[in-house]
């Protein structure tokens, strides 16, 4: 079967598929006319049947080599170099695709009021879109001149875009469209589902904010929760407010904050990956993560953003350190620590990898100088610059945190004191922690427990067998796996890109290993970052009553960003993928995948997310 026959055969199959979809859509008894279907539905089905029959008829004529088949073959193999025709054909095909896109946008915008009408029209629109996509493929295969005319037309569109910023306008329109739906769903969830501050630990953050306001921000929290988020809430607190009033206002503060943070995610991401992919990653974050947490008075979203920025900057420091970057990294890490103390292990890991990297570079430079008998000090100067960069980063981090750390030292005897890692983590359950350390510790000083009862790592290891420790890790990993399978977080998007990345790595293993060696320290940092946090969350799972979603989803944005960056690097190096004697541009293939994920994200936001937001589990 040649390419001409394939086009008409695929058209027939697409028509049959859309015909089946149209037939199985539930009928409306009020408009039933024949076979339980309305007259309008029957007319649409008749149109699809005619399209299928015409496609099959042309396919048969091509296959048999009839006079009509020869005419179709001559037409498809002919040359039409006129630019006007190329633009006309491109316009019609593009109009069909854009029409399908606008149909989808109208559907999700008017859902559920007119959903029945859109549902019945959707198979027909799908068929038109598929035929138009096939039309572009046919032009590329059979009319190179027409295809080149379309490419020239596309180049003119790009020039107009550079002049009038059309893409920026479309991105803004998309963000507004998604933002309105996002706010509507989050606000409804905050009013109808999360309607009381007693749920989860929301009341604790309200209490810290109120106390901070009353003490002119001298109160720095209970050392279970760091103060940044509560300080933000305290700005909006008024002394005459009731607890419920402050709770409602704090919910709105976090909702609007989440929108600003999503804009921040876009601009930070756009620095490292293309604009379109940055838009997609931001939408995935909004639909998969932010929409479920924005209606709660909790610091997770603020921490997720600051943790994301910190992760990117630390990775950048490993690739190309500078003094300005070091200062920015120290600032981001300090803010992330004030949002949640769990950023501290990431900083420790980064310092270890960075120091090992500098030692490796120093040793490599020393060997090169020895072999070449060189006496240049350029390598030593570069190493000193790298060392001064990381010193500056640590100084900025410690300087910004100094008021908080000094008070920790004065009250609790440790600069980085936190009640979770100091006490709670060394119990087997939250019930034990509540009966033990929780009843003996406060925010004013060290525990008044008898020394032999104070939990610690040494005490835990003495009191537990290796089998018990192993069982704790296993149950923690099981809870993490259960979280990944739940709707909240929607790890299907990272799973899709993980699979795509794996396929690209296996396609060219030699190139993958080459890139791994080139960025070995960045790879070590990323693997240790994700693996280390997953292990620590598994350990802490019993204390959190196995509600580890709030912890695990802090890795969501860094992991997704890592997938995008690595995939782009592989695509840039591979360029073409050879399948069945044909060459496919790798960037085109990945672009199709991105487009499919984009449609999944929109469908998720408008159809699945509202159903999931009836559950209050997301505040755990």
Phi, psi and omega in degrees: 000122181275181185294327181295315179294323181299321182300311182287327178293317177295322177299319179295316179297319178297320179296319178297316178302311181294327177295318177296317178300318181294325183287324186274353176296134182305141182273164179254109183301332182290336182244015183295137183233316178207134184058027181077008182250152178282164179298320180297319179295319180295322178294319177297318179295322177298319178298318178292321178299316178298319179297319179295316181295320179296316179297316179294321179298314178294322178297318179296317180295321177296319183291324181273348180071033179290177180299317178297318179299320178293322178296317178296320180295317179297319180296317184286334179267355183288173182243126177232089189278003186287128182294328180297317179295319179300316181293323180295313180297315179299320180296317180295316180293317180295323178298321178295318180291313180296325176299319177295321179295314179294328175299316178296317180297316178297323180297309182290334180285325183262003178293137003259011190300314182245028187298324183298319180293316179295322181299318182286331179278340189301320178298321179294316179296321178298318179297316179300316180296318180295318179296320179294320176297320177295326178299319177297319178297318179296320178298318182294324184281317191255339183228083181298325180292318176298318180297319178294326175296321177294320179295323176294321177296321178296322178297322177295321177298319179297323177295319176296323179297317178295330182277318187249004176056050181294319181300318179299319178297318180294321178296316179298318179296320179295317179297321179294315181299312179290321182298321179296314179294321178300310181297320181299316182288317181294318181296319178296320179295319181293330181274319188267334185249304180267075189254010180214140183286348182291339184289135180056217184254026182296321181298327181296318179292325176295319180296317179297319179296317180296318179294320178298319178297317183289336181255018182054042175065027173276333178284128188247021174100177186263008180067000163269327180234129178282160200269354191301311183295318178295324176298321177297317178295324182297333178299330183260006181276145174230142189299332182276001182286143168278169179300319181293321178298314180295324178297314180297317180294321180295324175300314179296322177300315181290327178295310179293324176299320180298324178294317177296321179295323178295321174298319176298320176302318180298311185291324177293315182295322183298340178292337190240336179228163184302160185301313181300317178292327177295320176299315182296315180298321179295318179294320177299317179298319181294314186280325187270336191228303189294322184297334182274342184247347188294332183275009183245146178274075182217153187272007188304312184296320176299317179292319179304318180293311182294324176295321178298312179298317180297317179300314180297315183293322177295320176297320178295322177299325179288336182267312185212079183288151175206167181292317179296318179295322179297316179297317179295321179294317177298320178297312181297319180294321179295315179295320178297321178295322178288341175276319177202133185289352184289358176285343187300316177301325179296319177297315179299317179298315180300315181298320179296311181296319182296316180295317177298320179298317181293323176296318178297316180294321178297316180294321179295317179295322180294320180294318180297317179296321181294319182288328184259000182055034181278153180237012182290144179259013183297319180295319178295322178297320178295320179294321177296322178295319178294320179294318179294330179295312182290327176296317178298320179300314180293321179297316178298315180301310183289323180296315181293329181268357189305317179300319180290316183291321180294323176292323174303314181296320182291320185272324190238354177083005180217135183295320184252039180297134172212132188294332181293307183282334181282319186239299193300324185297345185257020170254168181267348180198166178291329179297318177296317180296321180293322180284335184262259189297323184300326181279356183238357181244152175215191183263017183242354180173182183292159182299144177264017179291152172301141185306324182285350179257351181291124181289147178200171179297315181299317179296320181296316181294327178289326186269355185233147178274161176303326179294322179292320178295316178299317179297326179295316179296317182298314179295325178293317178295324177297320178293324177295317178296321178296322178297319181294334180274347182283160180299321181297124181104324177045065181286009176294328179292310173300327178295319178300310183289331175296318179294316179299315179297320178299318179298316179295321178295317179290331180297322179223080183296323181298317178294321179299317178293324178297315178293325178297319178293324181294322182244044189298320183287326175294321178294317179298317180299314183295314181296318179292327179297306182290316181294317181296317180292322178296322178294315181294323178293323177298321179294320185278352186306316180299327179290330179269015183055031177066017170268078186262008181301318181300329180278310185299321185287353170293340178271355189299304183295313177302321181291315180296318177299317179299318178299315180297315183295312182295319179297317178298320180294319178296316180297320179297324181278321183287315179068300183235143175247130184257117181225127175057037180080004179242154178251128179243130177294125184300322180295325178293318180297316179293325178298320177297320178297315178301318180296318178296318178294323178300316178295322177297321180296314179298316179297320178300312185295318189269339186242320185267318184302316180302327180287326182283334185284006174279353183261141180265006182299334189291344178277354183290000000 
